[in-house]
Amino acid sequence: MTNSQPASSEPSPPSRGRIAERLLPGGEEPDPRFTLANERTFLAWIRTSLALLAGGIAIEAFTADLFLEPVRKGLAIVLLLLGMLLSAGAAVRWLRVERSMRNKAPLPLPLIVPLLAAAGALAAAVVLVFILWR
Amino acid sequence: MMALVTVSAIFLRWLPAHGFPILLLFAVSSAAALAIYLTQRRRYSTSSHGIARENVDADITAVLWTAFAGVVLGALGIGVVLAA
C-alpha cells in the first residue's frame, strides 16, 4: 500500500522568494488591498520614526541655551532611541499583521502604540520638570 | 522617499552644529531615498499588475530595508549626539 498524494490538476503557485517563504510561511495571499494597506501603515510609522530622529538631532543642535547639557543630551537620546525602536517595531508589526492576514487570524495588538505613548509622556514629563525647576 | 529627502536636508542644516559626522546621516538617508526612487517604478508596476489579477505579493525585502535604514539612522544619530 502506497501513501502517494493524488496528482493535482492545478498549477503550483509561483515561488515567493526565500525570505518571504521563511518569514511569511503558510497561509494564502490576502486581498491585495489589505496587503497594500498594511504597507501604507508601515510607511506611516516610518515617517513618524524619521520625524523623531530629526527631532532628536534638532534638540541637541539648537537648544544649547535652553536646556542644561545632561537634559539636552538625555532628551535627544530618548527621541533617537524611540525613532530606532519605532522603525524596527514598524517592521515587526508589518510582519505580524501580514502573517495574521495570511492565516486569517485576528490582527495582533499594536505594541508600538503604547511604546510611543509612554516615551512621549516621558519626554514631556522631563521637559515639564525642567521648566518648573528652572 | 520625500520624507527621507526632507530629513536628509534637515541633517545638512545641522552640519555647522555637529560637524562632519552628520554627513554620515545625510549619506544614509539620501542613499535610502535614492534607492526608493530608483525602484519605485518597478514596485508600482508590480503592485498595479497584482491589483489587476487580485494577488499582490508582500514586498518583504523593501519593508526590511526601510526599517533597517531607520535603525541605522537612529544608531548614527545617537553616536553623533554622544560625540558632541
Backbone of each chain as ProteinMPNN parsed JSONL, in Angstrom:
{"seq_chain_A": "MTNSQPASSEPSPPSRGRIAERLLPGGEEPDPRFTLANERTFLAWIRTSLALLAGGIAIEAFTADLFLEPVRKGLAIVLLLLGMLLSAGAAVRWLRVERSMRNKAPLPLPLIVPLLAAAGALAAAVVLVFILWR", "coords_chain_A": {"N_chain_A": [[0.85, -1.194, 0.0], [0.636, 2.107, -0.942], [1.44, 5.508, -0.077], [0.964, 7.668, -1.609], [0.404, 11.047, -2.805], [-2.537, 12.295, -4.38], [-2.447, 13.235, -7.815], [-2.464, 16.655, -8.648], [-4.466, 18.796, -10.615], [-4.197, 21.487, -10.663], [-2.003, 24.253, -11.322], [1.178, 24.692, -9.702], [1.691, 27.285, -7.244], [3.521, 30.333, -8.007], [6.957, 30.787, -6.954], [7.594, 32.623, -3.947], [9.909, 33.72, -3.188], [12.887, 33.361, -1.187], [13.191, 34.703, 1.294], [10.601, 35.61, 1.826], [9.243, 33.152, 1.921], [10.377, 32.135, 4.195], [9.893, 34.03, 6.269], [7.221, 34.585, 6.067], [5.552, 32.137, 6.268], [3.282, 29.58, 5.085], [-0.369, 29.699, 4.934], [-2.42, 31.857, 2.836], [-2.254, 34.215, 0.104], [-3.418, 37.367, 1.106], [-6.24, 39.575, 0.452], [-5.32, 41.939, -2.007], [-5.722, 44.647, -1.429], [-5.617, 44.757, 1.33], [-3.001, 43.95, 1.881], [-1.6, 46.088, 0.703], [-2.609, 48.166, 2.238], [-1.546, 47.498, 4.706], [1.142, 47.931, 4.152], [1.098, 50.686, 3.726], [0.466, 51.564, 6.289], [2.762, 50.756, 7.618], [4.605, 52.481, 6.369], [3.661, 54.913, 7.323], [4.331, 54.717, 10.015], [7.092, 54.702, 9.695], [7.512, 57.296, 8.773], [6.843, 58.701, 11.091], [8.885, 57.781, 12.708], [11.135, 58.86, 11.381], [10.639, 61.576, 11.796], [10.995, 61.703, 14.553], [13.703, 61.041, 14.719], [14.885, 63.207, 13.358], [14.0, 65.224, 15.053], [15.317, 64.563, 17.426], [18.029, 65.06, 16.821], [17.751, 67.763, 16.336], [17.068, 68.843, 18.833], [19.449, 68.46, 20.197], [21.118, 70.09, 18.68], [20.083, 72.71, 18.668], [19.182, 73.672, 21.15], [20.942, 74.589, 23.015], [21.132, 76.893, 24.603], [18.906, 76.724, 26.103], [18.361, 74.318, 27.514], [20.01, 72.458, 30.147], [23.106, 70.674, 29.653], [23.052, 67.792, 30.287], [20.274, 67.306, 30.341], [19.546, 68.059, 27.783], [21.033, 66.285, 26.179], [19.983, 63.905, 27.151], [17.25, 64.073, 26.441], [17.519, 64.183, 23.666], [18.651, 61.671, 23.146], [16.621, 59.992, 24.076], [14.613, 60.564, 22.192], [15.913, 59.762, 19.829], [16.386, 57.044, 20.334], [13.761, 56.198, 20.557], [12.896, 56.683, 17.939], [14.481, 54.784, 16.606], [13.484, 52.399, 17.759], [10.822, 52.547, 16.944], [11.113, 52.319, 14.207], [12.171, 49.708, 13.888], [10.135, 48.361, 15.235], [7.962, 48.923, 13.606], [8.472, 47.353, 11.374], [8.327, 44.802, 12.519], [5.677, 44.802, 13.35], [4.409, 45.032, 10.866], [5.109, 42.549, 9.782], [3.822, 40.786, 11.593], [1.133, 41.459, 11.238], [0.848, 40.844, 8.551], [1.308, 38.083, 8.596], [-0.897, 37.308, 10.181], [-2.999, 38.014, 8.488], [-2.51, 36.342, 6.312], [-3.036, 33.897, 7.467], [-5.622, 34.15, 8.159], [-6.197, 34.991, 10.746], [-7.003, 36.719, 13.888], [-6.079, 40.197, 13.992], [-2.941, 41.267, 15.382], [-2.366, 43.002, 18.556], [-1.326, 46.415, 18.485], [1.817, 46.857, 19.523], [3.604, 48.919, 19.409], [2.221, 51.233, 19.777], [1.552, 51.74, 22.604], [4.232, 51.974, 23.361], [5.157, 54.255, 21.996], [3.422, 56.141, 23.121], [4.134, 56.012, 25.863], [6.85, 56.766, 25.812], [6.652, 59.311, 24.689], [5.179, 60.593, 26.682], [7.046, 60.415, 28.745], [9.16, 62.001, 27.749], [7.82, 64.467, 27.626], [7.297, 64.81, 30.353], [9.882, 65.075, 31.391], [10.67, 67.501, 30.216], [8.711, 69.193, 31.326], [9.247, 69.012, 34.107], [11.789, 70.104, 34.086], [11.267, 72.727, 33.188], [9.623, 73.711, 35.271], [11.355, 73.515, 37.383], [13.42, 75.167, 36.728]], "CA_chain_A": [[0.0, 0.0, 0.0], [1.442, 3.325, -1.025], [0.869, 6.686, 0.566], [1.246, 8.782, -2.512], [-0.62, 12.087, -2.915], [-3.155, 12.331, -5.691], [-1.914, 14.289, -8.667], [-3.361, 17.8, -8.738], [-4.501, 19.388, -11.941], [-3.917, 22.92, -10.558], [-0.582, 24.557, -11.371], [1.708, 25.1, -8.41], [1.838, 28.747, -7.203], [4.895, 30.759, -8.239], [7.741, 30.955, -5.738], [7.514, 33.984, -3.411], [11.243, 34.141, -2.765], [13.339, 32.638, 0.001], [12.916, 35.472, 2.524], [9.15, 35.599, 2.057], [8.853, 31.792, 2.335], [10.867, 31.893, 5.548], [9.282, 34.915, 7.263], [5.751, 34.545, 5.938], [5.232, 30.788, 5.806], [1.902, 29.096, 5.186], [-1.488, 30.578, 4.625], [-2.592, 32.232, 1.432], [-2.143, 35.659, -0.105], [-4.663, 38.069, 1.434], [-6.736, 40.561, -0.52], [-4.231, 42.886, -2.262], [-5.96, 45.947, -0.778], [-5.173, 44.664, 2.717], [-1.533, 43.934, 1.856], [-1.133, 47.447, 0.423], [-2.952, 48.999, 3.405], [-0.55, 47.175, 5.736], [2.378, 48.604, 3.756], [0.915, 52.129, 3.961], [0.568, 51.789, 7.737], [4.194, 50.651, 7.913], [5.263, 53.711, 5.922], [3.262, 55.996, 8.236], [5.186, 54.574, 11.208], [8.456, 55.096, 9.317], [7.545, 58.762, 8.753], [6.902, 59.127, 12.497], [10.233, 57.463, 13.18], [12.054, 59.847, 10.805], [10.403, 62.856, 12.479], [11.629, 61.616, 15.867], [15.159, 61.084, 14.524], [15.253, 64.588, 13.049], [13.755, 65.999, 16.277], [16.385, 64.25, 18.393], [19.237, 65.812, 16.454], [17.428, 69.192, 16.456], [17.161, 69.22, 20.252], [20.866, 68.522, 20.549], [21.807, 71.152, 17.944], [19.551, 74.079, 18.761], [18.629, 74.077, 22.447], [22.07, 74.713, 23.944], [20.899, 77.979, 25.561], [17.608, 76.494, 26.742], [18.448, 73.183, 28.444], [21.325, 72.025, 30.618], [23.629, 69.663, 28.726], [22.543, 66.423, 30.503], [18.853, 67.237, 29.939], [19.511, 68.147, 26.322], [21.504, 65.011, 25.61], [19.031, 62.857, 27.533], [16.054, 64.179, 25.59], [17.894, 63.825, 22.287], [18.849, 60.216, 23.056], [15.292, 59.365, 24.192], [13.922, 60.688, 20.896], [16.598, 58.937, 18.818], [16.1, 55.633, 20.657], [12.359, 55.962, 20.204], [12.858, 56.592, 16.483], [15.024, 53.465, 16.235], [12.543, 51.349, 18.172], [9.634, 52.623, 16.088], [11.466, 51.818, 12.884], [12.226, 48.243, 13.976], [8.815, 47.893, 15.64], [7.051, 49.006, 12.462], [8.707, 46.168, 10.534], [7.793, 43.633, 13.242], [4.209, 44.911, 13.286], [4.01, 44.708, 9.486], [5.235, 41.087, 9.63], [2.787, 40.095, 12.377], [-0.166, 41.689, 10.588], [0.838, 40.095, 7.286], [1.111, 36.666, 8.975], [-2.281, 37.117, 10.616], [-3.9, 38.083, 7.326], [-2.301, 35.132, 5.506], [-3.638, 32.751, 8.15], [-6.998, 34.526, 8.517], [-6.266, 35.058, 12.213], [-7.236, 38.103, 14.342], [-4.89, 41.041, 13.902], [-2.294, 41.435, 16.7], [-2.445, 44.342, 19.136], [-0.144, 47.207, 18.116], [2.656, 47.068, 20.703], [4.366, 50.16, 19.317], [1.391, 52.378, 20.19], [1.873, 52.112, 23.991], [5.641, 52.384, 23.443], [5.232, 55.658, 21.559], [2.712, 56.967, 24.106], [4.91, 56.078, 27.102], [8.067, 57.55, 25.6], [6.238, 60.701, 24.505], [4.824, 61.117, 28.002], [8.297, 60.549, 29.499], [9.877, 63.178, 27.244], [7.065, 65.65, 28.058], [7.48, 64.964, 31.799], [11.243, 65.599, 31.611], [10.657, 68.929, 29.859], [7.872, 69.886, 32.304], [10.004, 69.105, 35.361], [12.892, 71.042, 33.883], [10.738, 74.099, 33.11], [9.158, 74.104, 36.61], [12.503, 73.559, 38.295], [14.372, 76.175, 36.266]], "C_chain_A": [[0.89, 1.25, 0.0], [0.69, 4.482, -0.406], [0.989, 7.913, -0.322], [0.069, 9.755, -2.568], [-1.268, 11.985, -4.293], [-2.603, 13.488, -6.507], [-2.935, 15.409, -8.785], [-3.314, 18.383, -10.139], [-4.16, 20.878, -11.896], [-2.414, 23.164, -10.632], [-0.097, 25.019, -10.006], [1.908, 26.625, -8.41], [3.292, 29.142, -7.431], [5.626, 30.984, -6.92], [7.701, 32.414, -5.283], [8.871, 34.517, -3.011], [11.58, 33.525, -1.414], [12.981, 33.378, 1.292], [11.428, 35.43, 2.85], [8.691, 34.218, 2.528], [9.241, 31.545, 3.79], [10.11, 32.733, 6.583], [7.753, 34.929, 7.208], [5.323, 33.164, 5.443], [3.729, 30.506, 5.902], [0.86, 30.108, 4.783], [-1.614, 30.852, 3.138], [-2.565, 33.751, 1.313], [-3.473, 36.327, 0.246], [-5.102, 38.967, 0.281], [-5.637, 41.606, -0.746], [-4.442, 44.235, -1.585], [-5.478, 45.925, 0.668], [-3.645, 44.665, 2.8], [-1.002, 45.355, 1.642], [-1.461, 48.386, 1.583], [-1.946, 48.757, 4.536], [0.768, 47.889, 5.432], [2.269, 50.119, 3.993], [1.019, 52.446, 5.451], [2.024, 51.724, 8.179], [4.906, 51.954, 7.547], [4.887, 54.902, 6.803], [4.103, 55.935, 9.515], [6.622, 55.013, 10.899], [8.57, 56.625, 9.269], [7.6, 59.317, 10.176], [8.3, 58.928, 13.05], [11.244, 58.491, 12.654], [11.889, 61.208, 11.477], [11.074, 62.845, 13.85], [13.149, 61.695, 15.753], [15.616, 62.522, 14.257], [15.075, 65.474, 14.286], [14.844, 65.784, 17.318], [17.644, 65.038, 18.089], [18.975, 67.308, 16.619], [17.56, 69.654, 17.899], [18.623, 69.386, 20.655], [21.531, 69.747, 19.908], [21.362, 72.551, 18.347], [19.036, 74.493, 20.124], [19.73, 74.255, 23.491], [21.828, 75.799, 24.989], [19.597, 77.804, 26.328], [17.7, 75.41, 27.821], [19.884, 73.002, 28.935], [21.789, 70.87, 29.736], [23.1, 68.253, 29.0], [21.082, 66.266, 30.072], [18.753, 67.195, 28.428], [19.912, 66.821, 25.687], [20.523, 63.883, 25.912], [17.798, 62.868, 26.641], [16.368, 63.744, 24.155], [18.028, 62.305, 22.15], [17.52, 59.479, 23.198], [14.579, 59.399, 22.84], [14.567, 59.799, 19.833], [16.339, 57.447, 19.052], [14.674, 55.267, 20.263], [12.2, 55.828, 18.688], [13.369, 55.249, 15.99], [14.033, 52.351, 16.531], [11.298, 51.346, 17.29], [9.918, 52.034, 14.715], [11.484, 50.281, 12.885], [10.841, 47.679, 14.314], [7.808, 47.927, 14.5], [7.216, 47.786, 11.558], [8.131, 44.913, 11.197], [6.267, 43.622, 13.162], [3.716, 44.537, 11.886], [4.03, 43.189, 9.278], [4.107, 40.353, 10.34], [1.417, 40.25, 11.733], [-0.255, 40.866, 9.304], [0.616, 38.595, 7.555], [-0.336, 36.404, 9.362], [-3.225, 37.099, 9.419], [-3.751, 36.833, 6.458], [-3.027, 33.943, 6.118], [-5.07, 33.018, 8.596], [-7.21, 34.498, 10.036], [-6.566, 36.505, 12.621], [-5.945, 38.918, 14.282], [-4.283, 41.234, 15.291], [-2.462, 42.857, 17.215], [-1.189, 45.122, 18.751], [0.706, 47.549, 19.342], [3.419, 48.386, 20.629], [3.534, 51.382, 19.708], [1.64, 52.726, 21.662], [3.328, 52.543, 24.168], [5.789, 53.863, 23.098], [4.578, 56.569, 22.591], [3.547, 57.131, 25.378], [6.152, 56.944, 26.921], [7.745, 59.022, 25.381], [5.898, 61.345, 25.832], [6.079, 61.339, 28.844], [9.048, 61.81, 29.067], [9.172, 64.461, 27.692], [7.263, 65.894, 29.551], [8.856, 65.54, 32.113], [11.267, 67.098, 31.33], [9.871, 69.729, 30.9], [8.621, 70.087, 33.62], [11.113, 70.132, 35.222], [12.396, 72.488, 33.877], [10.284, 74.582, 34.488], [10.331, 74.325, 37.555], [13.428, 74.722, 37.976], [14.113, 77.547, 36.897]], "O_chain_A": [[1.774, 1.405, 0.842], [-0.528, 4.44, -0.235], [1.102, 9.042, 0.155], [-1.089, 9.37, -2.405], [-0.605, 11.624, -5.265], [-2.327, 14.567, -5.983], [-4.122, 15.159, -8.996], [-2.257, 18.453, -10.765], [-3.869, 21.481, -12.929], [-1.631, 22.39, -10.082], [-0.835, 25.646, -9.247], [2.253, 27.202, -9.441], [4.201, 28.383, -7.093], [5.017, 31.324, -5.906], [7.764, 33.33, -6.103], [8.977, 35.65, -2.542], [10.701, 33.211, -0.611], [12.527, 32.769, 2.26], [11.041, 35.238, 4.003], [7.853, 34.114, 3.423], [8.541, 30.847, 4.524], [9.729, 32.228, 7.64], [7.087, 35.248, 8.193], [4.796, 33.03, 4.338], [3.013, 31.117, 6.696], [1.168, 31.219, 4.351], [-1.007, 30.182, 2.303], [-2.816, 34.474, 2.277], [-4.526, 35.919, -0.243], [-4.41, 39.091, -0.73], [-5.074, 42.114, 0.224], [-3.477, 44.899, -1.206], [-4.992, 46.933, 1.182], [-3.066, 45.302, 3.68], [-0.064, 45.778, 2.319], [-0.689, 49.296, 1.883], [-1.547, 49.689, 5.234], [1.431, 48.392, 6.339], [3.237, 50.754, 4.412], [1.589, 53.468, 5.836], [2.472, 52.522, 9.003], [5.711, 52.468, 8.323], [5.702, 55.801, 7.01], [4.533, 56.965, 10.035], [7.285, 55.621, 11.739], [9.589, 57.188, 9.671], [8.314, 60.284, 10.442], [8.835, 59.778, 13.762], [12.112, 58.941, 13.402], [12.87, 61.914, 11.706], [11.653, 63.847, 14.269], [13.808, 62.331, 16.576], [16.591, 62.996, 14.84], [15.888, 66.362, 14.543], [15.245, 66.721, 18.009], [18.257, 65.616, 18.987], [19.879, 68.05, 17.002], [18.1, 70.728, 18.165], [18.985, 70.328, 21.36], [22.402, 70.371, 20.515], [22.172, 73.477, 18.367], [18.488, 75.589, 20.249], [19.497, 74.097, 24.689], [22.26, 75.662, 26.134], [19.233, 78.667, 27.128], [17.169, 75.579, 28.918], [20.843, 73.342, 28.241], [20.971, 70.17, 29.142], [22.726, 67.56, 28.053], [20.696, 65.24, 29.513], [17.99, 66.414, 27.858], [19.24, 66.306, 24.794], [20.258, 63.025, 25.07], [17.355, 61.829, 26.15], [15.587, 63.035, 23.52], [17.577, 61.723, 21.164], [17.297, 58.467, 22.534], [14.015, 58.399, 22.398], [13.874, 59.165, 19.038], [16.105, 56.687, 18.112], [14.409, 54.194, 19.72], [11.462, 54.967, 18.21], [12.792, 54.643, 15.087], [13.769, 51.485, 15.696], [10.781, 50.288, 16.931], [9.081, 51.344, 14.134], [10.899, 49.639, 12.012], [10.422, 46.662, 13.762], [6.916, 47.084, 14.422], [6.237, 47.25, 11.04], [7.527, 44.07, 10.533], [5.649, 42.582, 12.938], [2.729, 43.816, 11.74], [3.114, 42.615, 8.688], [3.506, 39.43, 9.791], [0.633, 39.302, 11.682], [-1.289, 40.27, 9.004], [-0.146, 37.929, 6.854], [-0.935, 35.416, 8.936], [-4.135, 36.274, 9.345], [-4.737, 36.32, 5.929], [-3.563, 33.092, 5.408], [-5.663, 32.217, 9.319], [-8.243, 34.05, 10.534], [-6.408, 37.42, 11.812], [-4.854, 38.388, 14.497], [-5.015, 41.353, 16.273], [-2.67, 43.794, 16.444], [-0.101, 44.548, 18.696], [0.347, 48.438, 20.114], [3.837, 48.919, 21.657], [4.089, 52.455, 19.945], [1.914, 53.887, 21.967], [3.63, 53.377, 25.021], [6.454, 54.62, 23.806], [5.102, 57.638, 22.905], [3.663, 58.233, 25.914], [6.469, 57.765, 27.781], [8.488, 59.891, 25.838], [6.269, 62.49, 26.094], [6.174, 62.328, 29.571], [9.512, 62.586, 29.903], [9.825, 65.427, 28.088], [7.385, 67.041, 29.981], [8.99, 66.392, 32.992], [11.819, 67.873, 32.111], [10.298, 70.808, 31.312], [8.631, 71.184, 34.178], [11.349, 70.933, 36.127], [13.014, 73.367, 34.476], [10.526, 75.735, 34.845], [10.3, 75.207, 38.413], [14.141, 75.21, 38.853], [14.832, 78.505, 36.609]]}, "seq_chain_B": "MMALVTVSAIFLRWLPAHGFPILLLFAVSSAAALAIYLTQRRRYSTSSHGIARENVDADITAVLWTAFAGVVLGALGIGVVLAA", "coords_chain_B": {"N_chain_B": [[9.805, 58.385, 0.38], [10.082, 61.152, -0.156], [9.983, 62.037, 2.456], [12.376, 61.034, 3.458], [14.186, 62.467, 1.872], [13.618, 65.044, 2.762], [14.353, 64.804, 5.453], [17.073, 64.266, 5.122], [17.925, 66.715, 4.105], [17.411, 68.289, 6.323], [19.24, 67.199, 8.094], [21.598, 68.095, 6.857], [21.368, 70.775, 7.417], [22.21, 70.866, 10.002], [24.888, 70.602, 9.938], [26.793, 72.699, 10.567], [26.552, 72.719, 13.346], [27.178, 70.156, 14.284], [29.256, 69.149, 12.793], [31.367, 67.072, 10.673], [30.503, 64.321, 11.192], [27.756, 64.369, 10.856], [27.398, 64.187, 8.194], [27.402, 61.522, 7.621], [24.855, 60.692, 8.435], [23.382, 62.175, 6.606], [24.269, 60.958, 4.259], [23.329, 58.302, 4.524], [20.513, 58.652, 4.692], [20.034, 59.933, 2.258], [20.917, 57.975, 0.466], [19.076, 55.943, 0.978], [16.724, 57.225, 0.137], [17.348, 57.555, -2.566], [17.54, 54.896, -3.4], [14.885, 54.089, -3.081], [13.716, 55.788, -4.953], [14.848, 54.846, -7.336], [13.764, 52.317, -7.547], [11.06, 52.558, -7.498], [9.398, 52.624, -9.754], [9.401, 50.009, -10.737], [8.29, 48.713, -8.513], [5.797, 49.94, -8.376], [4.704, 49.092, -10.784], [4.648, 46.293, -10.357], [2.844, 46.186, -8.201], [0.515, 47.322, -9.328], [-0.074, 45.527, -11.394], [-0.49, 43.332, -9.79], [-2.799, 44.095, -8.384], [-4.567, 44.103, -10.491], [-4.754, 41.373, -11.112], [-5.623, 40.511, -8.731], [-3.844, 39.598, -6.742], [-1.337, 40.299, -4.779], [2.012, 40.109, -4.014], [3.55, 40.334, -0.835], [5.877, 42.888, -0.24], [8.467, 42.105, 1.134], [11.226, 42.46, 1.287], [11.667, 45.18, 0.701], [10.368, 46.346, 2.879], [11.924, 45.416, 5.042], [14.444, 46.544, 4.432], [13.854, 49.279, 4.542], [13.135, 49.6, 7.231], [15.563, 48.856, 8.368], [17.202, 50.946, 7.479], [16.118, 53.034, 8.977], [16.795, 52.196, 11.578], [19.595, 52.239, 11.416], [20.008, 54.97, 10.932], [19.1, 55.989, 13.375], [20.957, 54.84, 15.174], [23.345, 55.996, 14.266], [22.69, 58.663, 14.746], [22.544, 58.692, 17.558], [25.21, 58.178, 18.093], [26.349, 60.536, 17.045], [25.226, 62.475, 18.753], [26.247, 61.674, 21.248], [28.928, 62.016, 20.79], [29.14, 64.714, 20.534]], "CA_chain_B": [[11.008, 58.88, -0.282], [10.189, 62.594, 0.08], [10.301, 62.233, 3.881], [13.818, 60.793, 3.608], [14.892, 63.609, 1.263], [13.457, 66.183, 3.678], [15.175, 64.569, 6.646], [18.498, 64.406, 4.773], [18.188, 68.154, 4.014], [17.456, 68.799, 7.71], [20.547, 66.787, 8.636], [22.612, 69.014, 6.311], [21.223, 72.053, 8.119], [22.895, 70.77, 11.294], [26.316, 70.395, 9.705], [27.622, 73.626, 11.348], [26.47, 72.434, 14.783], [27.716, 68.843, 14.641], [30.454, 68.819, 12.026], [31.329, 66.079, 9.603], [29.739, 63.087, 11.433], [26.365, 64.494, 10.388], [27.385, 63.806, 6.772], [27.046, 60.088, 7.565], [23.388, 60.631, 8.468], [22.915, 62.687, 5.312], [24.56, 59.961, 3.219], [22.433, 57.137, 4.674], [19.126, 58.989, 4.331], [19.989, 60.2, 0.814], [21.044, 56.693, -0.246], [17.792, 55.239, 1.103], [15.77, 57.911, -0.744], [17.714, 57.258, -3.953], [17.171, 53.501, -3.671], [13.425, 54.054, -3.255], [13.4, 56.449, -6.23], [15.259, 54.014, -8.473], [13.0, 51.067, -7.626], [9.626, 52.778, -7.323], [8.667, 52.319, -10.981], [9.214, 48.554, -10.765], [7.353, 48.311, -7.461], [4.46, 50.406, -8.772], [4.231, 48.189, -11.841], [4.322, 45.005, -9.723], [1.625, 46.326, -7.398], [-0.682, 47.559, -10.151], [-0.413, 44.259, -12.039], [-1.03, 42.465, -8.742], [-4.187, 44.502, -8.122], [-5.38, 43.68, -11.646], [-5.04, 39.933, -11.039], [-6.073, 40.303, -7.35], [-2.858, 38.835, -5.978], [-0.107, 41.091, -4.608], [2.979, 39.54, -3.064], [4.051, 41.318, 0.124], [7.254, 43.274, -0.577], [9.134, 41.975, 2.431], [12.592, 42.99, 1.215], [11.603, 46.645, 0.802], [9.997, 46.683, 4.258], [13.064, 45.177, 5.935], [15.494, 47.525, 4.135], [13.43, 50.598, 5.04], [13.252, 49.574, 8.691], [16.996, 48.816, 8.664], [17.713, 52.308, 7.281], [15.687, 53.82, 10.141], [17.592, 51.786, 12.74], [20.966, 52.737, 11.211], [19.971, 56.425, 11.146], [18.982, 56.213, 14.818], [22.225, 54.495, 15.821], [24.309, 57.045, 13.903], [22.281, 59.88, 15.446], [22.968, 58.578, 18.965], [26.667, 58.35, 18.07], [26.641, 61.968, 16.837], [24.862, 63.215, 19.967], [27.184, 61.336, 22.325], [30.255, 62.538, 20.449], [29.129, 66.203, 20.509]], "C_chain_B": [[11.183, 60.381, -0.006], [10.501, 62.88, 1.554], [11.793, 62.037, 4.115], [14.638, 61.94, 3.012], [14.819, 64.818, 2.197], [14.353, 66.031, 4.902], [16.654, 64.727, 6.309], [18.857, 65.888, 4.624], [18.268, 68.775, 5.412], [18.784, 68.413, 8.367], [21.649, 67.724, 8.144], [22.581, 70.351, 7.033], [22.016, 72.051, 9.433], [24.391, 70.515, 11.161], [27.166, 71.385, 10.52], [27.639, 73.277, 12.841], [27.191, 71.146, 15.155], [28.946, 68.436, 13.851], [30.251, 67.646, 11.09], [30.576, 64.771, 9.924], [28.301, 63.15, 10.915], [26.262, 64.117, 8.906], [27.036, 62.326, 6.604], [25.526, 59.927, 7.54], [22.804, 61.091, 7.137], [23.102, 61.629, 4.228], [23.594, 58.78, 3.304], [21.015, 57.488, 4.239], [19.01, 59.293, 2.837], [20.056, 58.904, 0.02], [19.729, 55.916, -0.184], [16.746, 55.872, 0.181], [16.056, 57.582, -2.205], [17.317, 55.829, -4.324], [15.663, 53.375, -3.896], [13.045, 54.666, -4.607], [13.699, 55.527, -7.407], [14.406, 52.755, -8.623], [11.482, 51.302, -7.646], [8.821, 52.428, -8.575], [8.365, 50.81, -11.065], [8.184, 48.116, -9.723], [5.927, 48.748, -7.788], [3.863, 49.47, -9.814], [3.805, 46.838, -11.255], [3.005, 45.092, -8.968], [0.395, 46.486, -8.282], [-1.079, 46.3, -10.923], [-1.036, 43.291, -11.034], [-2.48, 42.796, -8.428], [-5.079, 44.006, -9.26], [-5.707, 42.189, -11.579], [-5.421, 39.504, -9.618], [-5.14, 39.399, -6.564], [-1.555, 39.627, -5.921], [0.789, 40.404, -3.593], [3.475, 40.647, -2.139], [5.529, 41.594, -0.175], [8.101, 43.291, 0.69], [10.535, 42.567, 2.42], [12.594, 44.506, 1.381], [11.287, 47.066, 2.235], [11.2, 46.537, 5.184], [14.179, 46.195, 5.694], [15.126, 48.899, 4.682], [13.574, 50.669, 6.56], [14.726, 49.592, 9.105], [17.604, 50.211, 8.522], [17.339, 53.189, 8.474], [16.519, 53.491, 11.372], [19.02, 52.324, 12.617], [21.018, 54.245, 11.445], [19.902, 56.744, 12.644], [20.292, 55.945, 15.531], [23.287, 55.558, 15.519], [23.983, 58.352, 14.633], [22.712, 59.846, 16.907], [24.482, 58.761, 19.058], [27.045, 59.817, 17.931], [26.36, 62.763, 18.105], [25.855, 62.936, 21.098], [28.569, 61.919, 22.06], [30.313, 64.063, 20.54], [29.651, 66.768, 21.831]], "O_chain_B": [[12.277, 60.833, 0.333], [11.197, 63.846, 1.867], [12.408, 62.782, 4.878], [15.658, 62.338, 3.574], [15.807, 65.523, 2.403], [15.016, 66.974, 5.333], [17.415, 65.261, 7.115], [19.968, 66.287, 4.975], [19.08, 69.667, 5.66], [19.375, 69.203, 9.102], [22.53, 68.106, 8.914], [23.616, 70.984, 7.24], [22.439, 73.103, 9.913], [25.076, 70.246, 12.149], [28.164, 70.975, 11.112], [28.637, 73.517, 13.521], [27.763, 71.057, 16.242], [29.613, 67.466, 14.211], [29.125, 67.276, 10.758], [30.048, 64.153, 8.999], [27.705, 62.128, 10.578], [25.185, 63.773, 8.418], [26.457, 61.921, 5.596], [24.976, 59.153, 6.755], [21.867, 60.492, 6.609], [22.225, 61.421, 3.389], [23.097, 58.308, 2.281], [20.38, 56.727, 3.508], [18.004, 58.954, 2.214], [19.349, 58.74, -0.975], [19.317, 55.304, -1.169], [15.977, 55.167, -0.473], [15.135, 57.358, -2.99], [16.821, 55.58, -5.423], [15.218, 52.649, -4.785], [12.18, 54.15, -5.316], [12.916, 55.433, -8.352], [14.333, 52.186, -9.713], [10.71, 50.355, -7.793], [7.679, 51.98, -8.467], [7.259, 50.392, -11.408], [7.327, 47.274, -9.99], [4.969, 48.025, -7.515], [2.69, 49.103, -9.748], [2.752, 46.303, -11.602], [2.157, 44.206, -9.069], [-0.642, 45.871, -8.031], [-2.266, 46.025, -11.095], [-1.96, 42.542, -11.351], [-3.298, 41.899, -8.227], [-6.199, 43.55, -9.03], [-6.809, 41.78, -11.946], [-5.531, 38.313, -9.323], [-5.589, 38.535, -5.81], [-0.773, 39.634, -6.872], [0.384, 40.148, -2.459], [3.783, 41.752, -2.585], [6.326, 40.671, -0.342], [8.408, 44.349, 1.239], [10.987, 43.116, 3.425], [13.42, 45.054, 2.11], [11.866, 48.024, 2.748], [11.472, 47.412, 6.007], [14.798, 46.664, 6.65], [15.978, 49.605, 5.22], [14.064, 51.657, 7.106], [15.096, 50.258, 10.072], [18.425, 50.618, 9.344], [18.149, 53.997, 8.928], [16.907, 54.386, 12.123], [19.59, 52.808, 13.595], [21.948, 54.748, 12.076], [20.57, 57.663, 13.118], [20.703, 56.722, 16.394], [24.035, 55.967, 16.408], [24.884, 59.061, 15.083], [23.189, 60.848, 17.439], [24.981, 59.412, 19.976], [27.952, 60.295, 18.612], [27.152, 63.622, 18.493], [26.255, 63.85, 21.818], [29.293, 62.272, 22.991], [31.396, 64.642, 20.614], [29.717, 67.985, 21.999]]}, "name": "protein", "num_of_chains": 2, "seq": "MTNSQPASSEPSPPSRGRIAERLLPGGEEPDPRFTLANERTFLAWIRTSLALLAGGIAIEAFTADLFLEPVRKGLAIVLLLLGMLLSAGAAVRWLRVERSMRNKAPLPLPLIVPLLAAAGALAAAVVLVFILWRMMALVTVSAIFLRWLPAHGFPILLLFAVSSAAALAIYLTQRRRYSTSSHGIARENVDADITAVLWTAFAGVVLGALGIGVVLAA"}
